[in-house]
Every structure is written in structure tokens, then in C-alpha cells.
Amino acid sequence: MIQDLKTKEAEQLLVNNYIGYLSFIEGKHPHCIPITFFYSKEHNAIISYAVDGHKIMAMRKNPNVSVLITDIDSVTSWRCALVHGTFEELHSIDAQYYLHAFAEGVKSVISKKEKEHPKFISEFSAKLESIGIPIVYRIVLDDMTAKFRKD
């Protein structure tokens, strides 16, 4: 049976994961891509970064986005949260602060969840090897729906 997750349980789903699926609109078409993220409870925001490309250009034009976070054990045992929010590009000292929070947060989640201990952002993100300056952004959460199934 599929049921709603309570708010605290939904928030824990965000806190305990670092891979999500970002959905955004470009022109008339929706796009959905995987991203590495960190959820900051303090700022009620998902933090990530990317090179200046297709995704960033689309979110600058239409900042309304969603992120799906899942925790799937099997077809009959899963949890998911769909958050809707607003893309905000960060600059200067804010970008540095949030990129540091992202790196430390993702390393912490990986350590807890996978019992691995990455030391550098390059160990869990290939974006630094890409050409271009990283664009740090946050998605400020507007609302969230969360479901689970456990049979």
C-alpha cells in the first residue's frame, strides 16, 4: 500500500541521500537529469553545482524546478520525495560558502550511508574535470510531497 511520508521522515530522506533527479523546463520540453546534491536543513535548500551549460541556461530562464529523491529497496519497498523549488545562482563569497557546505555535506552522507570516506570533491563528482567555471546554485524549497510503499 502506498502512503504519505510524514514531514520529518521526508526530510530525513533528503538528509540521508546525495543523488537526486533534477527536472527543469527548456522551451516547451521538460528535462530530467541526475545530480549530486546536499540538502541544507538550515537553509531549507538543495545545494549543487554545474558547469555553465544547457541545464544552467534553462534554469536561468525558468527558475521553477523540482527534484526527486528516492530510496528503493524493491518494487514493493521504497520511499520518495518530490520537492518543488526555485533555482538561485550563487556568486562570490556565497558561492564559496555553499560549495564548501555541498562538499562537506556529501562527504558526510557518503560516510554514513556507504561507509566510505572521500577526502576530495573529485572523488564523488566529475564536474571539476569539465571545462568551464563551476556554477554553484541552490534550490530553495517551496513545497514537498513524499510517499512510501512497504508491503
N, C-alpha and C positions, 0 to 999 in steps of 0.2 A: 504494500500500500504506500502510495506517495503522500507525504505530509509536509507541512511547513516546518522549517527550522526556526527555533526561537532566535531572537536577535543576538544574544550572547553566543550561541552556537554558530550562527552565521559569521559573526565577527571572528571567531576562532578559526573558521575555515580560511578566512583571508590572512590571519596572522600566521597560520601554520603552513602556508604554501607560498611558492615563489614563481610558479608558471601559471599564466592565465591566457585567455583568448580575447584580444582587443578587437572590438568591432567599431568601424567608423564608416562614414559615407563619403564617397568621392563621386561628384557629379550625381548621376541617378542610381549608382550602384553601391550596395553595401559590401564591405570587405571585412574579413575576419582573419587575424593572424596571431600566432603565439608570441607572447612577450615574457620576459623575465621582469618581475616586479617585486616591490616591497610595500606592504601595507603599513602606513604610519597611523596608529590609533590617535596619537597626539594631534595630528593634522587632519584626520579623517580623509586621508588621501592615499591613492596608489601612486607610487613613485617609480619612474623608469627613465630610460634614455634611449636615443636612437641617433643614427646619422641623419643629416638633412636630406630627406628624400620623399618618396611617394606618400608614406604614412604621415609624416610631419606636415607636409604641404596640405594634405587633405584635412587634417585636424585644425590647422590654422584657419581654413575656410569655414569649416563647420566643427566647432569645438564640442558638440554633443556626441558622447561616445558611451560605449558600455564595455564591461569586462566580465567574462565568465570564468569562474574559478571552480574546478571540480576536484573531487576526491572519490575515485571509483575503485571499488574492490571487485565488483562483478556486476552483471546486468541487474541483479536484484539487491545490490548493496552499494549505495552511492549517496553522495551529498554534493550539492552545487549551490553556488550563489551567483546571481546576476546583478551587478552593480551598474547603475547609470550615473554618469557624472559629466563634468566639464573639464576639458583639456586646458591646461595652463602651461605655457612655455616659461621656463625659468632662466634667469640671466645672472651673471656676475657672482656675487657672494652667495646669493640664494641658490644658484645652480651648484656651486661648490658644496654648500651645506647639504643639499638634498642628494647629490651624487654620493657623498660620504655616507649619509644615512641609508641610501639604497645598498651600497656595497656592504656595510656592516650588517644591515638587516638581513640581506640574502645569505651572507655567510653564516649568520646565527641560525636561520631557518634550516639551511643545509646541514649544519652541525647537529641540530636536534632531530631532524627528520631522517637523514640518511647516514648519520654517524661518520660523516666525512668532515674534514676541517680545511676548507680552502683558505689560502692566505691572501690571494690576489683576485681582483675582479676578473682578470683574464681567464681564470680557471672555470668560471661559470658563464662568461659572456664573450662572444666572439666579436662584438661590435667594435671593440678597441682596435681590432686589426683592420677594420674597414677604413676606407678613405673618407676623410671629412672630419669636421669638428663635431663632437657629440652634443646633441641637443638634450638637455635634461628637462623633464616635464613631470607634472603631477596631474592626476585626475582627481578632482575634488568630488567626493561622493554626494550625490543628490538623494538617491534612494537605492534600496536593495531588496530583492526578493530571493528567498533561499528555500530549497526543497531537499528532502531526503527520502530514500527508499531503503527499507530494511525488512526483508521477508524472513 
